[in-house]
Amino acid sequence: MGTEANGEYGADQIQILKGLEAVRKRPGMYIGSTSARGLHHLVYEIVDNSVDEALAGYCTEIEVTINKGDSVRVIDNGRGIPIGINHKAGKSAVEVVFTMLHAGGKFGGGGYKVSGGLHGVGASVVNALSEWLEVTVHKDGKKYKQRYERGKVIYPLKETGETKKTGTEVEFLPDKEIFEDTVFDFDTLRERLREIAFLTKGLKITLIDKRQEEPKIRTFHYEGGIKEYVEYLNKSQNSLYEDVIYCEGQRKDIYVEVAMQHNDSYQDSTYSFVNNIITPEGGTHLAGFKNALTKTFNDYARKNKLLKDNEPNLAGEDIREGLAAIVSIKIGEPQFEGQTKQKLGNSEARGAVDSVVTEQMTYYLEQNPATARIICDKAILAQRARDAARKARDLTRRKTALDSTALPGKLADCSDKNPENCEIYIVEGDSAGGSAKTARNRATQAILPLRGKILNVEKSRLDKILVNNEIKAMITAFGTGIGEDFDINRLRYNKIVIMTDADVDGAHIATLMLTFLYRFMPELIRQGHVYLAQPPLFKVEKNKMVRYAYDDAELNQILTEIGRDGNNKIQRYKGLGEMDADQLWETTMDPEKRILLRVNVNRDSEAEIDVVFNTLMGDKVEPRREFIEANAKFVKNLDV
């Protein structure tokens, strides 16, 4: 892969930057948070060390096991951490790696040429935040072991026997004093490990969960690497051509891999990675890819008369419509911009990706004219639709400028004009809308009733979306604009609350709304402005007492408390329209009593979210059926 390290990998290649101070005192500085995300980050740090061995060409298999009690064991078949004495520290290299912050083979350029871990905190931070950690090294025919408790050495590295294997085994138990919850989520680990396997072709990763009677096992092994990743992204879509286009090359010390394939959707699903870590905000490597794509396809379309002389060039977004693509680079010293460190800043990465993709894509298009024609034809249609969408937006802008009452007629707005204090309820149907308008606090709560199910935007271009009445009403009410006009600073409400019936139709309508917001106004979700209302499912009356239950478990709890007898009157709400205004306020709209679920997006998992939306909202039935069968056990309160 062009990433092998030339330097020696011995005990003195472990570079020491500074000690472990303050990790336990301020864990969030090192792993982001002490929530579930930080907990799972511990596993990724240990796995990343094994992946570094794979990137250097020495490791082919990694096994991750969740044990009963939620300890985790990570085993690889790499070279094994050096066991000799590091002369700068006067202790074994193993102990240096696990007890000194910023110590490891990824510093100083000797041990690894590229590294999957971006921040170098690695094993020492995992050790500091664990009740206990044990490391076993298989090296040179011998087995060595050391144990730590809350980062402290229990005994020096010692030889414990002979072995025919090579590699490193790390087992640790996260510290309950540090983490809010120490229970690992199998699906979260599965998504990340699958992603790593896609990005490291040939590497076999096995995830085992031993917490049930029957162990759950998933194995990820992709000889095709990111080509298979693109096939996975497109599994719920109709691909426009058979090939996954693949570009690979090295420019100086930057190894570039790109895989791409168009489908018949209208979304751009391009994801970029640096040293196997996703860069949600892109950066120079993604900019190089986009520039190469735009330039190459315009050159091809002009040369082959697919664009007329008087027609404008295709925009990058036209060419990327319906594109599933992975841009992955390996670089020795990645530099990141911004506070979140999610955007690559290395200027040389742009030129490297641009050069590799331009050269190989030009060659591919010349060799595959039928595929080139399919992509160009789709891009030209996208260009025309974009022009129609621009005209629709311009018309909307002019109407808004001329008409001071441009807000939707069915919107019952609130009187407070400070967006921080305001919220808008998007309500299904006129009946529920009427109750909500009566129930609301008129100062701070706006109500926008929608008629029926909105357009499935997963199957529609922007020009069609902009003329849909229900979607137009939401865009106008929110005030942010859409697409290239989107500006979150113009948001008129701090909270956007989706309030639908607690049945299958209501869930479908909520999903359609979330699909629209995620595809065309994702910052509303990323910045925490989107919520789902939780209306009760049951009303329980006994004598003059009235209680509400939001699920079956709460209903059973109430019935246990009040006694199960003939005086109980239980009403199952089928829809919001069955509640009068007082009930709707008391249960669902009163800020003092209501339950709201905030919709969150983990930006590290957006590729997986993409696949779920494609599966649920796309045309293919089989992937949707498989998804429903796999997830049916998690569904609650489903009306039959």
Secondary structure, 3 states (H helix, E strand, C coil): CCCCCCCCCCHHHCEECCCCCCCCCCCHHHHCCCCHHHHHHHHHHHHHHHHHHHHCCCCCEEEEEECCCCCEEEEECCCCCCCCEECCCCEEHHHHHHHCCCEECCCCCCCCCCCCCCCCCHHHHHHHCEEEEEEEEEECCEEEEEEEECCEEEEEEEEEEECCCCEEEEEEEECCCCCCCCCCCHHHHHHHHHHHHHHCCCCEEEEEECCCCCCEEEEEECCCCHHHHHHHHCCCCCECCCCCEEEEEEECCEEEEEEEEEECCCCCEEEEEECCEECCCCEHHHHHHHHHHHHHHHHHHHHCCCCCCCCCCCCHHHHCCCEEEEEEEECCCCCEECCCCCEECCHHHHHHHHHHHHHHHHHHHHHCHHHHHHHHHHHHHHHHHHHHHHHHHHHHHHHHHHCCCCCCCCCECCCCCCHHHCEEEEEECHHHHHHHHHHCCCCCEEEEEECCCCCCHHHCCHHHHCCCHHHHHHHHHHCCCCHHHCCHHHCCCCEEEEECCCCHHHHHHHHHHHHHHHHHCHHHHHCCCEEEECCCCEEEEECCEEEEECCHHHHHHHHHHHCCCCCEEEEECCCHHHCCHHHHHHHHHCCCCCCEEECCCCHHHHHHHHHHHHHHHCCCHHHHHHHHHHHHHHCCCCCC
